[in-house]
């Protein structure tokens, strides 16, 4: 019997962990933000839009006060393989960016309500524990990032809001949560065709 001596081609080495980047808020459109920073309670929404043919996707999020004084908003394309893009990943990407932006500011010390029209996203972010099945999901990278950041907030809730309520009810008759969702949806769709 012939025995071979096995040799490692590359020696195993523990890589030095890079220094984490300083949390700085990414660019966003800001209009009269003093009201937002002065308010005790703020509300935010995020929505995405996916082109079913090309797979391109965008999101828009908005932060405002309950009386809609002041606005912080951002629209962006989502970096992803268009073959595998879906509305769930688009919504999670928008929520991740929104929560990352809030996390990098003093706004994380406010009472914050975030609304999203994707019920599955809201359920995933409000879970107390995760199973091994959850860890294997394609979007778990985003869920993990969001959950990690949420631990640093003083008082934040993420709630589901029914989408497209303006199909049956005039915009001005809707609660602010629905209006913000409609505004985000329209802005994400506009950004997708720009």
C-alpha positions in Angstrom: 0.0 0.0 0.0 1.4 3.3 -1.1 1.1 6.2 1.4 1.3 9.8 0.3 2.2 12.6 2.5 -0.4 15.4 2.2 0.9 18.9 2.2 -1.1 22.1 2.4 -0.7 24.2 -0.6 -1.6 27.3 1.2 -1.0 27.4 5.0 -4.0 28.3 7.0 -3.9 31.8 8.4 -6.4 33.8 10.4 -7.1 36.9 8.4 -6.9 40.2 10.3 -10.4 41.7 10.6 -10.7 45.0 8.8 -11.7 48.1 10.8 -15.4 48.6 10.5 -16.3 51.8 8.6 -17.6 54.8 10.5 -21.4 55.0 10.3 -22.1 58.1 8.2 -25.5 58.7 6.8 -25.5 58.2 3.0 -26.7 61.1 0.8 -30.4 61.8 0.9 -32.7 64.6 -0.3 -33.5 66.8 2.7 -36.2 69.4 3.0 -36.6 71.4 6.2 -35.1 68.8 8.5 -35.2 70.9 11.6 -38.8 69.8 12.2 -37.8 66.2 12.0 -34.8 66.6 14.4 -37.0 68.6 16.8 -39.9 66.2 16.9 -40.2 63.5 19.5 -42.0 61.1 17.2 -41.2 60.5 13.6 -42.6 58.2 10.9 -40.9 56.6 7.9 -41.9 54.4 5.0 -40.0 52.4 2.4 -41.2 50.8 -0.8 -39.6 49.3 -3.9 -40.4 48.8 -7.5 -39.2 45.9 -9.7 -39.3 45.8 -13.5 -40.5 42.2 -14.1 -38.9 42.1 -17.6 -35.4 43.4 -16.9 -35.2 42.6 -13.2 -34.0 46.1 -12.4 -35.2 47.4 -9.0 -35.3 50.6 -7.1 -36.5 51.7 -3.7 -37.5 55.0 -2.1 -37.8 55.8 1.6 -39.1 58.8 3.4 -38.8 60.2 6.9 -41.2 62.9 8.2 -43.2 64.0 11.2 -46.8 63.1 11.8 -47.9 66.6 10.6 -45.6 66.2 7.5 -43.4 69.1 8.4 -40.0 68.4 6.9 -38.9 65.5 4.7 -35.8 63.3 4.3 -36.0 61.0 1.2 -33.8 58.8 -0.8 -34.3 56.8 -4.1 -31.7 54.3 -5.3 -31.2 51.4 -7.6 -30.6 48.1 -5.9 -27.4 46.2 -6.7 -28.5 42.7 -7.4 -28.5 40.0 -10.0 -31.6 40.9 -12.1 -32.4 37.2 -12.6 -32.9 36.7 -8.9 -34.5 40.1 -8.0 -37.9 39.9 -6.4 -40.1 42.4 -4.5 -39.2 40.9 -1.1 -35.5 41.6 -1.7 -36.3 45.0 -3.0 -38.3 45.9 0.1 -35.6 44.5 2.4 -32.9 46.5 0.6 -35.0 49.7 1.0 -35.6 49.0 4.7 -31.9 48.2 5.2 -30.8 51.5 3.7 -33.5 53.4 5.6 -32.6 51.8 9.0 -28.9 52.2 8.2 -29.4 55.9 7.5 -31.4 56.4 10.7 -28.8 54.3 12.6 -26.1 56.7 11.5 -27.9 59.8 12.9 -29.2 61.0 16.2 -32.7 60.2 14.9 -32.3 56.6 16.3 -33.0 58.1 19.7 -36.5 59.2 18.7 -39.7 57.3 18.8 -39.9 55.9 15.3 -42.6 54.1 13.4 -41.6 52.5 10.0 -44.3 51.2 7.7 -43.9 48.8 4.8 -46.5 47.2 2.5 -44.7 43.9 2.3 -46.2 41.8 5.1 -43.5 39.1 4.8 -40.7 41.7 5.4 -42.5 43.1 8.4 -43.0 39.6 9.9 -39.4 38.6 9.3 -38.1 41.8 11.0 -40.5 41.4 14.0 -39.5 37.8 14.7 -38.1 37.1 18.2 -35.9 34.1 17.1 -34.6 32.6 13.9 -34.4 29.0 12.9 -31.8 27.3 10.7 -34.2 27.5 7.8 -34.3 31.3 8.2 -30.5 31.4 8.1 -30.5 29.7 4.7 -32.8 32.2 3.0 -31.3 34.3 0.3 -32.3 37.6 1.9 -31.0 36.7 5.4 -28.0 38.9 4.8 -30.3 41.9 4.8 -32.4 40.7 7.7 -29.3 40.1 9.8 -28.0 43.6 9.1 -31.3 45.2 9.9 -31.8 43.3 13.2 -28.3 44.1 14.3 -28.9 47.8 13.8 -32.3 47.8 15.4 -30.8 46.8 18.7 -29.2 50.3 18.9 -32.5 52.2 18.6 -34.4 53.6 21.6 -38.0 53.0 20.5 -38.7 51.7 17.0 -41.6 49.7 15.5 -42.0 48.3 12.0 -45.6 47.8 10.9 -47.4 46.6 7.9 -49.6 48.9 5.9 -51.8 47.8 3.0 -50.4 49.1 -0.3 -52.3 50.9 -3.1 -55.1 52.1 -0.8 -55.4 55.1 -3.1 -57.0 52.8 -5.7 -60.3 53.0 -3.7 -59.9 55.9 -1.3 -58.8 59.5 -2.1 -55.2 60.2 -1.0 -56.2 63.0 1.3 -58.7 60.8 3.2 -56.0 58.2 4.0 -53.9 58.1 7.2 -50.3 59.3 7.0 -48.9 55.7 7.0 -50.8 55.0 3.8 -49.9 58.3 2.2 -46.2 57.8 2.9 -46.4 54.3 1.4 -48.1 55.7 -1.7 -45.5 58.5 -2.0 -42.6 55.9 -1.7 -44.2 53.7 -4.3 -44.6 56.5 -6.8 -41.0 57.8 -6.2 -39.6 54.3 -6.6 -41.4 53.8 -9.9 -40.3 57.2 -11.2 -36.7 56.4 -10.3 -36.9 53.1 -12.1 -37.7 54.8 -15.4 -35.3 57.8 -15.0 
